[in-house]
């Protein structure tokens, strides 16, 4: 009798132990999932960047790489997810030099990947949303095209200057004979020289110089787990902003219009 009671007690203890373990085993996956905290950088987030290298329509072709770094941290729910100094790689998708008679330099830039300072990398596709306010280039947001500035006023100034110079030289040449005719001939020659200079010279190229700031807008979410956001041992960024920044406007350069000397 005692043996039967003992066996029954052991059986009950085993059943109770098994029943106690089942809820714990079933809760483990849920608990694990709850423990992994994630952060979402939403679509449409704008991220300021600085150029690490320089690109220009003068020597850039489709497929060339562009290297940038973030200049301001992006935080989600009070936690920095993309710190300043993160690396971005882009690609020139189209590049066209300005024409000799008309047309501007144009290029398009696409952003391909972002690497945090600790090496965590995400591939994506993002577009250019803004350019440095100091730059002479303009951004056509409908096409995502960076365009160089026009130089119509510079062309007009070239013709005016060469005309005036030619008229002066012509007047000197005509002293004592026919000064009026000399002025007219000189002015015509100067205007022709200026026009020839314009026809054989390209307009300004579109340039994104080292240190120029641009703005990238995300076209999809970026998701990071909490464990991927430890930057305590990350190397410092390369500080692309130490460059000179945007190139000066062609219109502000003293000698930009004198493109064809007499």
C-alpha positions in Angstrom: 0.0 0.0 0.0 2.8 2.4 0.9 4.5 1.6 -2.3 1.4 2.4 -4.3 1.0 5.8 -2.5 4.7 6.6 -3.1 4.4 5.8 -6.8 1.3 8.0 -7.0 3.0 10.9 -5.3 6.0 10.6 -7.6 3.7 10.6 -10.7 1.8 13.7 -9.5 5.1 15.5 -8.8 6.3 14.7 -12.3 3.1 15.8 -13.9 3.1 19.1 -11.9 6.8 19.7 -12.8 6.1 19.2 -16.5 3.0 21.5 -16.4 5.1 24.2 -14.7 7.7 24.0 -17.4 5.4 24.3 -20.4 4.3 27.9 -19.9 7.9 28.9 -19.5 8.9 27.2 -22.7 6.0 28.7 -24.6 6.8 32.2 -23.3 10.5 32.2 -24.2 10.1 33.2 -27.9 7.8 36.1 -27.0 10.1 37.2 -24.3 13.0 37.1 -26.6 11.2 39.1 -29.3 10.2 41.7 -26.7 13.8 42.0 -25.6 15.1 43.0 -29.1 14.3 46.7 -29.3 14.3 48.2 -32.8 14.5 51.8 -34.1 13.0 53.0 -37.4 14.3 55.9 -39.4 11.2 56.8 -41.3 10.8 57.4 -45.0 11.2 61.0 -45.9 13.9 61.7 -43.2 16.3 64.4 -44.4 20.0 63.8 -43.5 22.6 66.6 -44.0 25.8 65.4 -45.6 29.2 66.9 -46.5 31.3 66.0 -49.5 34.4 64.0 -48.8 35.7 64.2 -52.4 35.0 66.7 -55.2 33.1 65.9 -58.4 32.7 68.0 -61.6 31.1 67.6 -64.9 34.5 68.4 -66.4 35.9 65.0 -65.4 33.1 62.9 -64.0 31.2 60.2 -65.8 28.1 58.1 -65.0 29.1 55.3 -62.6 31.7 57.3 -60.7 31.5 57.1 -56.9 30.8 59.9 -54.5 31.8 59.8 -50.9 30.1 61.8 -48.1 29.6 61.8 -44.4 26.8 62.9 -42.1 27.2 66.2 -40.4 24.3 66.1 -37.9 23.0 63.2 -35.7 19.6 61.6 -36.4 17.8 60.4 -33.3 14.8 58.1 -32.8 12.9 58.1 -29.5 15.7 59.9 -27.8 18.5 57.6 -29.0 21.0 58.5 -31.6 20.6 56.1 -34.5 22.8 57.8 -37.2 25.6 59.7 -35.5 27.5 62.6 -37.2 30.5 61.1 -39.0 28.6 58.2 -40.6 29.6 57.3 -44.1 27.5 57.6 -47.2 28.4 56.3 -50.7 26.7 57.6 -53.8 26.9 57.2 -57.5 26.8 59.7 -60.4 24.1 58.4 -62.6 24.4 61.0 -65.4 26.9 63.7 -66.2 26.9 66.3 -69.1 29.3 69.1 -69.8 28.0 72.6 -70.7 27.9 73.4 -74.4 30.1 75.9 -76.2 27.2 78.0 -77.4 24.4 77.2 -74.9 23.5 74.7 -72.2 24.6 74.2 -68.7 26.7 71.5 -67.0 24.4 68.9 -65.5 24.8 65.8 -63.3 22.6 63.5 -61.2 23.5 61.9 -57.9 22.0 58.8 -56.2 22.8 57.6 -52.7 23.4 53.9 -52.3 24.5 53.0 -48.8 25.1 54.3 -45.3 27.7 52.9 -42.9 27.6 53.8 -39.2 30.9 54.5 -37.4 30.9 51.0 -35.9 30.7 49.4 -39.4 26.9 48.5 -39.4 25.8 49.1 -43.1 22.5 49.5 -44.8 22.0 49.5 -48.6 19.2 51.7 -49.9 18.3 54.2 -52.6 17.9 57.9 -51.7 17.8 61.1 -53.7 19.3 64.6 -53.4 16.9 67.0 -51.7 18.9 70.1 -51.2 22.2 71.9 -52.0 24.5 74.2 -50.1 23.1 77.7 -50.1 26.5 79.1 -50.9 26.8 77.1 -54.1 26.3 78.7 -57.5 24.8 75.4 -58.8 21.1 74.9 -58.7 19.0 71.8 -58.0 16.0 70.8 -60.2 14.1 68.9 -57.6 11.6 67.6 -60.1 14.4 65.8 -62.0 17.0 65.5 -59.3 19.5 67.3 -61.6 22.3 69.5 -60.4 22.9 72.3 -62.9 25.7 74.8 -63.3 25.0 78.5 -63.3 24.4 80.3 -66.6 26.9 82.9 -68.0 24.8 85.0 -70.3 25.9 88.2 -68.5 29.5 87.1 -68.7 29.2 86.5 -72.4 27.7 90.0 -72.9 30.5 91.5 -70.8 33.1 89.7 -72.9 31.8 91.2 -76.1 31.4 94.6 -74.5 35.0 94.6 -73.1 36.6 93.3 -76.3 34.5 95.8 -78.3 35.7 98.7 -76.1 39.3 97.5 -76.3 39.2 97.1 -80.0 37.6 100.6 -80.4 40.4 102.1 -78.4 43.1 100.4 -80.4 41.4 101.2 -83.6 41.2 104.9 -82.6 44.9 105.0 -81.8 45.7 103.3 -85.2 43.6 105.9 -87.0 45.1 109.0 -85.5 46.1 111.5 -88.2 44.3 109.6 -90.9 40.7 108.5 -90.2 40.2 108.2 -86.4 36.4 107.6 -86.8 37.0 104.8 -89.2 39.7 103.3 -87.0 37.3 103.3 -84.0 34.6 101.5 -86.0 36.9 99.0 -87.4 38.5 98.4 -84.0 35.1 98.0 -82.4 34.0 95.5 -85.0 37.2 93.5 -84.6 36.9 93.5 -80.8 33.3 92.3 -80.9 34.2 89.6 -83.4 37.0 88.5 -81.2 34.8 88.4 -78.1 32.1 86.4 -80.0 34.8 83.9 -81.2 36.0 83.5 -77.7 32.5 82.7 -76.5 31.9 80.2 -79.3 35.1 78.2 -78.6 34.8 78.2 -74.8 32.4 76.1 -72.7 30.2 77.5 -70.0 30.8 76.8 -66.3 30.9 73.2 -65.3 28.7 71.9 -62.4 30.8 71.3 -59.4 30.3 69.7 -56.0 33.5 70.6 -54.2 34.9 68.9 -51.1 33.2 70.3 -48.0 30.0 71.3 -49.9 26.9 70.4 -47.8 24.0 68.6 -49.5 20.8 67.0 -48.1 19.7 63.4 -48.7 16.0 62.3 -48.3 15.3 58.6 -47.5 12.8 56.8 -49.8 12.4 53.9 -47.5 12.7 53.0 -43.8 16.0 52.1 -42.2 15.7 49.6 -39.3 18.3 49.1 -36.6 18.4 46.8 -33.6 19.5 48.2 -30.2 22.6 46.0 -30.3 23.7 47.6 -33.6 23.9 51.1 -32.1 26.9 50.8 -29.8 29.4 53.5 -30.9 31.6 53.4 -27.8 34.5 51.9 -29.8 33.8 53.5 -33.2 36.5 55.3 -35.1 36.0 59.1 -35.6 34.8 60.3 -39.0 37.1 61.7 -41.7 35.7 65.3 -41.3 34.9 65.9 -45.0 33.7 69.4 -44.0 37.3 70.5 -43.7 37.4 71.1 -47.4 36.9 74.5 -49.0 33.2 74.2 -49.7 31.4 75.4 -52.8 33.3 76.9 -55.6 32.9 80.7 -56.0 30.3 81.8 -58.6 31.7 82.4 -62.0 30.0 85.8 -62.0 32.0 86.8 -58.9 35.4 86.0 -60.4 37.2 89.0 -61.8 38.8 87.3 -64.8 36.0 84.9 -65.6 34.7 86.9 -68.4 38.1 87.5 -70.1 38.1 84.2 -72.0 39.6 85.3 -75.3 42.4 87.9 -75.2 43.0 90.2 -78.1 
